[in-house]
């Protein structure tokens, strides 16, 4: 029991240290081009800095999409894909282990209901359920927490997550730079059309759920 408590303290301290290092390096700076220049200038150590910052910051609230979409803007897409996958799997593992061994008792009652409904499916088809949820939701901390407090084994979770991430991360790495470029150059009319489309889709989904909800 004492060893487990020491491990928990060590994990928390490690997270704090990496956050401080990321702040000192400028990871929270608004000067994104300067940060990108620093990472490229570091060469291999830039890869390490990206993956470590991703792995430690994402499970505790920094959106993983920021890292995934930033990678193809900094490096060629094959490198961006490799780093995004490595960082995502590292963050996923850190999140899973943290919520399983450090914050399990505190987080279990706070898991969102939308994830709890997959408990039965996770028990019967663990690998497929993990892969499906990762494909749909990607890497939100509440999903890390859900898997962490569940009975799914670490390696089942690891490889299921890997399979679930493959297609989305490849698409973002390959098309990410073009998507960001399109977003920068899109006219207000285009943004208005996109917003209207999102509202219509949201309304259709909401009405469908209301109709199918049990009374």
Secondary structure, DSSP 8 states (H G I E B T S, - for coil): -HHHHHHHHHHHHHHHHHHHHHHHHTTT-S-HHHHHHHHHHTTHHHHHHHHHHHHHHGGGTS-HHHHHHHHHHHS-HHHHHHHHHHHHHHHHHHHHHHHHHTSHHHHGGGS-HHHHTTHHHHHHSHHHHHHHHHHHH---HHHHHHHHHSS--HHHHHHHHHHHHHHHHHHHHHHHHHHHHHHHH--HHHHHHHHHHHHHHHHHHHHHHHHHS--
